[in-house]
Amino acid sequence: MPQTWTTALLELLSIKRFWQGQGHKIVTLPLLCSPDIILEPGVGTADMVKIEFAPLNIPLNRRFQTAAVLQWVFCFLFGAQCCFCVYVVIVLNGYWHVAALYALWLYLDWDTPQAGGRRSDWVRHWTVWKHFGDYFPIHLIKTCDLDPERNYLMGFHPHGILVAGAFGNFCTEYTGFRELYPGMTPYLHTLGIWFSFPFFREYLMSSGVVSCSKKSLTHVLSQKGGGNVSIIVIGGAAESLEARPGSLVLEALNRKGFVKIALRCGAHLVPVFSFGENDLFNQLKNPKGSLVRTIQEGMRKTLGFSLPLFHARGVFQYSLGFMPFRQPIYTIVGEPIVVERNVSPSSDEVDRLHGCYLGALAKLFEQHKAEYGILENQHLIFT
């Protein structure tokens, strides 16, 4: 059956079906069509694009929440590039001495992201992060105590698109981490490439983000006295390509490096599952073998990160944009798996502990899934 390019696009993005399925009132807008566009029988231009606008009488606190998430999404997607452009502008405008001083600072400070970073309690307490957490909202759920005299390595699942749950819970002070786990200091690990961008690296480290390199993890988990928690999003960029509402696919079967580091440092492993993380965005269909997926996988292997083609809602309308949906996130922190220090673990020892970790993660999910709308016959899929 012939279709217009607009109808095909809406079918691809599933926008029309999603919002109608949610029972929202939708405002219909006419679409200007070219004379050579072929319409499906019975389909008028007014039926092609349907947009639900936000009402004008939204409470002020919700506007603050939207603004907080907007700046976070912008920083996540464009912050590094903008900071680099600022540095270039400083150089081109003749302030070479300022650029030279920062370049010297960058050289001397290069290893800080791999040595625990440089967090700022002031930044972590910014009021903007309270509004950010309230937007979804984000909840941190504790299942048992952690010993502040031990170090822990938390595996965070799933990655989702922008890892909102991990950032909200471990990089800000508004979901209660310090109250739930007194004496513990969280470190969220991310790709080292982001610490190569001037100014942006300072912003990341101020919130408690550090590099995910082996050196960085070992530094955090080898600190004497305990009280340190490394958080790794195990699935990484590969898992983000599977992130869409209802997805339970986790990239975990071949992710064993974190287990080996835990063994070498004697850090207890803690599975963490974040219900709702995958429900924040829709994603363009990208089945394995498709052109889109091939390009994304090539980008991931070359650059270390990928680009999920995601969409959700906008700032002033609810039908299309890069703002996440207002869906609650419940991050469940499981019971720790006791790990005895072994500086030279064998492959079998790594495999056994890795299998134990996956079993604990699956058990954590099964114990709590009914509370958060997951059906009894739905289970985690490890790939």
N, C-alpha and C positions, 0 to 999 in steps of 0.2 A: 504494500500500500504506500503511495507517495506521501512524503512528510515534508513539512517546511523545516528549514534549518533551525528555527526557533523551537518548534515542537520537539525535534530530535535532541536539542540541547537540554530542554527541560526534562526529557525522559532520562538523559544521561546523568543529570545531576540529582534527579529524584526530588526536586524542590516541590513541585506541585503535589505529588503524592504524599510527601512528608507532612506538609502543613495541613492538607485536607484531612489526613489521618489523625492529626493532633486535635482536630475539632476547633481550630481557630476561625474567627471571622476574618474574611479575606476581602480586601478592596481590589476590584478589577480595574486595570488600566489598559487603554487601547494601545496597540503597537502599530507603528507605521510600517507598512509592508511594501516591498518592491513589486512592480507589476508582474515580474517573472517568477514570483514565489508561488508554488503550488500548494494550495490548502487541502487538508483532508476534508472529505465530505462532511458537512455539518459543523465544521470548526470555523468560528469567526475570529477576527483579530482580537476581539475583546477577551477571548478565552485563553489566549496564549500566555500572557504574563499576568500573574496575580500576585500582588504584593500587600502584605499586611503592615500597615504603618503603626508605629508606637503612638499611643494617645498623648495628648498635650499635658494632661494633668498627672503625669508621673511624679511620685514623691521625690523630693530633692535628694534624699539619701540614695535612692536608686540611680539617680543621675550621676552622683559621685561614684557609685560602684561601677557604672558603665565607663566613666572617664578613667578610673583606675585600671580597669582591664584593657581599655583601649591603649593606654600608654605602655602597658606590659606587652601586649601583642606587638605593638610597633617596635619596642626595644628588642623583642625576641627576633623579629623578622628583619629589621633594618638598623638596629642600634649599632652594630659593629661597622657597617658600611658608612653610616652617618658620622661616626667618630673618626673614621679614617679620612673622610672628606674634610672634616674640621681641621685635622692635622695638615692636610694638603693646603687648605686655604691659609692657614697660619704661615706656612712656608712661602706660598706665592705672594702673600701680602707684605713680605719683607721682615716678618718677625722671626727671622732665621735663628736668632739667639734663643728664643723661647722654644722653638722646635729642637734645637741642638741640646738644650738642657733636658728636655723631656726624653730625647733619644738616649742621652747618657743615663738618665734615670731608668729607662727601659732596659738598657744593657745591664746595669747593676742589679736590677730587681727581677731579672728574667726568670729566675728559679723559684720565686716566691709562690706562684700557683702550685708548685710541686712540693712546697715545704709548709703546708698548712694554711696558705693564703694570708689575708689581712682583713678579717671581718670587722664590721663596725656595728656595735649595738644600736647606735643612733639610727643608722640606715635601716636596720632590721625592725626598728620600732616606728618607722614612718607611718603616719596615719593612712597613707594611700594603700598600704598593705592590708589594713583592716577592711577597707572598702573592697579591695581585691578579693579577699577571702569570703566576704559576705555576698558577693555577686552570685556565686554558684549555689549554695555556700560550700565551703570546704570543712570537713570534719576529720579529726585525728582520733582513732579509736585504739585504746590500749587493751591488750589481752592479759598481760602479766608484767611484772616489774623487771627492770634491767639493773644489774649490779654496777654501780658507778665506779667500781674498782676494776672493771673489765673493759676491754675494747670490743666493739661490735661492727660487723659488716652487714648492712641491710641491703637486700635485693629488692628493688622496687619494680612492681609489675601492675598494669602494663605501661608501655611507654606513652600510648596515646599520640596526639599530634604535637602538643606543645608542653607536655609534662606539667600541667598546671598543679596537680595534687602534690607532686614532689616539691615544687617551688613554694607553694603556699604553706606547706607543713614544715619544711626544713630550712627555708631561707627567710622566713619572717617569724615574728613572735606573737602571732595572733590566733594560732590554733591550739595553743597550750602545750607545746612540746616540753618546755622547761618545767611546767607544773606536773606533767604526766611522768617525766623522766628527770627528776632532779639530779644535778651533778653530771649530766650528759651534755656533750657538745656535738651538734650535727654538722657534717661536711657533705655537701652535695657535689658529686664528681661529674664533670662534663668534659667534652672534647677539648684538648689542649690548644687547638687552633684558635679558639675564641680569645685566648690570652695573648695573642700576637697583635691584636688591634689596639692602637693607642687609646687611652681614656676608657674605652669599653671594658678593658681588663680590670681597671680599678673599680668600676661599677659592679662587675660580677663578684670580685673578691670581697667587696664590702658586705655582701649579703650572705657570705659563707660558702660561696661556690669555689671549688678548686679543680685542678686538672684530674682526669681519670687515668693518668699514666700509672704504670707499675710503681714508679718511684714515689709518686704522690700518695697512692694507697698505702704503700709500705711505711711511709713517714707517719701518716695519721695513726695507723693501726699498731705501730711499734712504740708509741709513746708510753713511757713508764707511768704508773699510777692509774691508768685506765681513764674511763669517762669520755672516750671518743667514739663517735659513731660515723662510719663512712657509709654513704648512701649511693648505690650504683643503680642506674636504670638498665637492667640486664639486657633487655631486648634491643636497645639502641635504635639506630636509624632503620635497620631492617624491619623491626617490629612496627615502627610508625607507619609503614606502607600497608599494614593490615588494620590500622586503627579506623574503625567506623562503628556506629551504634550497633550493639549486639555482638560484636566480635569478641571471641574468647581465645584467639590464636596468640600464643606466646612464643617468641624466639628464644628458646632456652636449652634445647637438647645438646647443642654444641658449644654452649657458653660455659666454659669450665675454668677460665683464667682467674675469676674472682674466688673460686674454691681453692685453687692452689695458693693464692695470696693469703687467704684466711688460715690455711694450714701452716704456712711459713711464719705467720705472725701470731698464731694462737688466738685469733679473733673469732668469737662466736658468730655464727651465721643466723640472721633473722629474716624470714620471708615476710614481705609486705605486699598486700594486694589492695589496689585502689579501685573500688567499685564506682562506676560512673565516669572514669577517665576517658574511656572510648566513646562516650555518649556526647561529648562536647562539640564534635564536628562531624559533618558528612565528608566523604572523600570520593573523588572521581573513581569510577570503576577501573581497577588496574590488575586484572587477573594475571597470574604468572604466565609468561609467554607473550603477553600483549606488548605492543609497541611502547605504550606509556610505562609499563613495568620494566621493560628492557632498558629504557633511558634512565629511569630512576635507579635501577640496580647499578648501571654503569657509573652514574654520578656518585653513588654511595661507595663503590670500590675505589674510585679515583680520588675523591675529596674527603671521604670518611663520614660524610653525612648525605642525606637525601632530601628531596623536596616533595612531600606529599601534596597532591593537588586537592586541597581541602576547601570547604565552604561551610558556612553556618548562617548567621544572621548579621545584620548591619547595626549601625549605631541608632538610626532613626526608624528602621523598619526591621521586620522579623523574618524576611524571606530569603535574603541573599547577602553575603558579606563574609568578612574574616573574623568577626567577633564570635566567641564561643556561645553556645546555647547556655541558658541559665539552668543547668542540671546539677543537682547536688553530687558532691564527691565525698565518699566515705573511705578513708585510708585506714585499713586494718593492719596493725603491727602484730605479727605472730609471736609465738614463743621461740626463744633462742635455741639453736642447736649447739650443744657443747662441742668445741673443737680443741683438741690437744695440739700444742705447738709441735711442728715437724718441719725442720728447715729443708729437708730433702724428701718430700713426699713422692711415692711411686705413682705410676699411672693408675694402678688398681685402687690405691688409697684415695686418689682424687676422684675416680669414678664412683667409688662407694659413697663418699661424702656428697658428691653431686647428686646421686640418686636419692640419698636421704633428704637433701634440700628440696628436690622436686616433689618428693612425697609429702614433705611438710607444707609446701606451698599449695599443693592440691588439696590437702586436708583442711588448711585454713580457708580456702575458697569454698569447699563443700560445707563447712560448718556455718558459714555466714551468708551464703548466696541467697537463701530464701528470704532473709531480712531485707534484701535490696533488689527484689524483683526478678531474680534469676530462676528459671524453671527447674524443676527437679531433674529433668532429662538433659539439661545443659551442663557440660563439663569443660574444663580447660583443655585446650589442644596444644600440646607441645610440639614445636617443629625445630 
